[in-house]
Amino acid sequence: MKARNLFLTSSTLFLLYCLLRFPQELLQKAIESVNLWFQLVLPSLFPFLTATGILIRLGVAHKFGQLFQPFMQPVFHLSGICAFPLILGMISGYPSGAKITVTLCQKKALSPKEAQRILAFCNNPGPLFVVGTAGTAFLKNPVLGYFMLFCIFAGAIATGLFFGFFYKKTNIAANSASYAISVTEPTGKILSDSVADAMETVTQIGGFIILFGVIIEALQQTGIMLLLTQFFCGILP
């Protein structure tokens, strides 16, 4: 605890020094981070999180779990409802898998142990980023994007299988059955709660984007990033 507190205190003081020493540069980076969040992250992630929130509140996740129970139980030793964050996390990309898992755990659809296990392999980059951004835009080769996507998904499934070997089946049928939702909330409340929940998550993501953008710029302005680059280039040419 003392080492952690010392590290956090030193890092915060360093950031405050950089904010006073390089105010214009760090302000510009913060503006760029806000634009990145507002133009790319918010429009792409917010609708998906809202839609998944509506599905969870309507009980679709429970029906989804009943459908995939014969697959998830023998393969991963998890309840069928865990397929909901796994598949949607693969389609949308992070942090959708983690967010859906947390929501299901808060609604008692998953036990904390099941949530911890599915979190190990349900939160992955999505096809849009891997194929579109990394493969096509960065590497100029969509084939490499599909290859990376295959490696990511294969690694996630392998991780789930690996964890399944070390955990015996628990009373997952009872866990799944206990989440039989009776939808009594009005439509307006379902929509408003889903929008508010999704907005809170996306806003937190925006805060982290701005924070780490400013930290990286501080490391660049002080020359620390250059030293780290030279160090790792010497090890990994």
LOSE-978809 format. One line per 4 residues: number of its first residue (from 1); their letters; for each residue x, y, z of C-alpha. Coordinates in steps of 0.25 Angstrom, whole numbers. Example, Ala and Ser with C-alpha at 12.3 -4.5 7.8 and 13.67 -1.06 7.14 Angstrom:
LOSE-978809
1> as> 49:-18:31 | 55:-4:29
***
This chain:
LOSE-978809
1> mkar> 0:0:0 | 11:10:3 | 18:7:-10 | 5:9:-17
5> nlfl> 2:22:-10 | 16:27:-13 | 15:24:-27 | 2:31:-29
9> tsst> 6:43:-21 | 19:44:-29 | 11:42:-42 | 1:53:-38
13> lfll> 12:63:-34 | 19:60:-47 | 6:63:-55 | 3:76:-47
17> ycll> 17:80:-50 | 16:78:-65 | 2:85:-65 | 9:97:-60
21> rfpq> 22:96:-68 | 15:92:-82 | 1:98:-81 | -1:101:-95
25> ellq> 4:87:-100 | -4:79:-90 | -16:88:-93 | -15:85:-107
29> kaie> -14:70:-105 | -26:70:-96 | -34:77:-107 | -30:67:-117
33> svnl> -34:56:-107 | -48:62:-105 | -49:63:-121 | -45:48:-122
37> wfql> -55:44:-111 | -66:53:-117 | -64:49:-132 | -61:35:-131
41> vlps> -63:28:-118 | -77:34:-114 | -84:32:-127 | -79:18:-129
45> lfpf> -80:13:-114 | -92:20:-108 | -103:14:-117 | -98:0:-115
49> ltat> -97:1:-100 | -111:7:-100 | -117:-4:-108 | -110:-15:-100
53> gili> -116:-8:-87 | -130:-9:-93 | -128:-24:-97 | -123:-27:-83
57> rlgv> -135:-20:-76 | -145:-27:-85 | -139:-40:-81 | -134:-44:-95
61> ahkf> -120:-47:-88 | -128:-58:-80 | -134:-64:-93 | -120:-63:-99
65> gqlf> -114:-71:-88 | -125:-82:-89 | -121:-84:-103 | -106:-85:-101
69> qpfm> -107:-93:-88 | -104:-106:-95 | -91:-100:-101 | -86:-91:-90
73> qpvf> -88:-101:-79 | -79:-113:-84 | -69:-104:-91 | -66:-93:-82
77> hlsg> -73:-98:-69 | -81:-85:-69 | -96:-82:-69 | -102:-80:-83
81> icaf> -104:-65:-80 | -89:-63:-81 | -90:-64:-96 | -97:-51:-96
85> plil> -85:-42:-92 | -76:-52:-99 | -82:-51:-113 | -86:-36:-112
89> gmis> -73:-33:-107 | -66:-39:-119 | -76:-32:-128 | -75:-18:-122
93> gyps> -61:-18:-116 | -56:-13:-103 | -61:-9:-93 | -75:-15:-97
97> gaki> -72:-29:-92 | -67:-24:-78 | -79:-14:-77 | -89:-24:-80
101> tvtl> -83:-34:-70 | -83:-23:-59 | -98:-20:-62 | -102:-35:-61
105> cqkk> -94:-37:-48 | -101:-25:-42 | -115:-30:-46 | -111:-44:-40
109> alsp> -111:-51:-53 | -97:-55:-51 | -90:-59:-38 | -77:-51:-35
113> keaq> -68:-63:-38 | -75:-65:-52 | -73:-51:-55 | -58:-51:-51
117> rila> -57:-63:-61 | -64:-58:-73 | -57:-44:-71 | -44:-52:-74
121> fcnn> -48:-54:-89 | -60:-46:-92 | -54:-32:-94 | -47:-32:-107
125> pgpl> -44:-22:-118 | -55:-22:-129 | -55:-25:-144 | -57:-10:-147
129> fvvg> -44:-6:-140 | -36:-18:-143 | -39:-20:-158 | -43:-5:-161
133> tagt> -33:3:-153 | -21:-6:-150 | -21:-15:-163 | -26:-5:-173
137> aflk> -22:8:-169 | -9:5:-161 | -4:-7:-168 | -10:-4:-182
141> npvl> -14:-19:-183 | -28:-24:-179 | -23:-38:-179 | -14:-35:-167
145> gyfm> -26:-29:-160 | -34:-42:-162 | -22:-50:-157 | -20:-42:-145
149> lfci> -35:-43:-142 | -35:-58:-143 | -23:-58:-133 | -30:-49:-123
153> faga> -43:-58:-124 | -35:-71:-123 | -27:-66:-111 | -40:-62:-104
157> iatg> -47:-75:-107 | -34:-83:-102 | -33:-74:-90 | -48:-78:-87
161> lffg> -44:-93:-89 | -32:-92:-80 | -40:-86:-69 | -51:-97:-71
165> ffyk> -41:-108:-68 | -38:-102:-54 | -52:-99:-49 | -62:-110:-47
169> ktni> -77:-108:-50 | -84:-100:-40 | -99:-99:-38 | -100:-91:-51
173> aans> -114:-96:-54 | -119:-89:-41 | -112:-76:-45 | -118:-76:-58
177> asya> -132:-79:-54 | -132:-68:-43 | -131:-58:-54 | -144:-60:-60
181> isvt> -148:-45:-62 | -163:-41:-62 | -163:-28:-69 | -172:-19:-62
185> eptg> -165:-5:-63 | -171:4:-73 | -164:6:-87 | -160:21:-83
189> kils> -152:16:-71 | -145:5:-78 | -141:15:-89 | -136:26:-79
193> dsva> -129:16:-70 | -122:10:-82 | -118:24:-88 | -113:29:-74
197> dame> -105:16:-72 | -99:16:-85 | -95:31:-84 | -89:29:-71
201> tvtq> -80:18:-76 | -76:26:-89 | -73:39:-81 | -64:31:-72
205> iggf> -57:25:-84 | -55:40:-89 | -49:44:-76 | -39:33:-77
209> iilf> -36:37:-92 | -33:51:-87 | -25:47:-75 | -16:38:-82
213> gvii> -14:47:-94 | -9:58:-85 | 0:48:-78 | 6:43:-91
217> ealq> 8:58:-95 | 15:61:-82 | 24:49:-84 | 28:54:-98
221> qtgi> 30:69:-93 | 39:65:-82 | 47:55:-91 | 44:43:-83
225> mlll> 36:37:-95 | 49:38:-104 | 57:31:-94 | 47:20:-93
229> tqff> 47:19:-108 | 62:18:-109 | 63:8:-98 | 52:-1:-104
233> cgil> 58:1:-118 | 71:-5:-113 | 64:-17:-107 | 54:-19:-119
237> p> 60:-14:-132
***
